[in-house]
Amino acid sequence: ELARLLNAVRVLGIADLVMCLHTRDGRLFPLLVDLPSNRERFHIVVVVAGTPPHAALRYADVDAE
């Protein structure tokens, strides 16, 4: 399974992948900033660009004040 997934990354290219974190309500949130500096564990989900899960992502408004 891992070999198949790694081969998929080579075929798609790194620009076709989006790293995400799960929110408390189970939605995926694109990872746009540096990772937390504490030692708490978390899971990163990788989503392929152009797929339905990618279309459902909601990006934070990083320019909001």
N, C-alpha and C positions, 0 to 999 in steps of 0.2 A: 504494500500500500504506500509506504513512504517513497519507494523508488518511483512509483507511478506519479505521485504528487510532485516530486522533484523534477521529473521529466516535464510535467505540465508547466512548471515555472520556466524552464528553458525554452519551451515552445512559445509561451505567451510573452515573456519578457517582463522585467521588473516593473516597467511603467504601467502594465495592465493590472497590477495588484494594488489593493487598498487595505492598509492595516486598520483594524477597528477594535474597539472595546465594547463589552456589553454594558448597557445601562442597568440601573436597578430594576426597571420594568421589563428588561429582556430585549430591548431594541439594540441595534448596533449603532455605534457612534464612531465616525472616522477619527483616527488618531492624527491630530494636526500639530501637536506640540511635543516637546521633549517628554520622555517617560518620567514618572515620579521618581524622586531620589530616595524615597524610603525603601525599606526591604519587604514591604507587603507584596504578596504574590497576586498576580492578575493574569488573565488569559487574553491573548491577542488573537483575533479572528481575522483571517485573510479572505477578502472578497475579490472576485474577478470583475474588472471593469466591463460594463456593457451587459451584465446579467441582471435579472430581476432583483436580487438582493442589493446590488449596487445602486439600482434606480431608486430603491426604497430608503437609502441613506439620507440623513438630514445633517448638513454641515452647520457648525456653529458660525455665527456672524462675528468673525474675529475683529471687525472694524467697529463693532458696537461699543458705545461708551457707557 
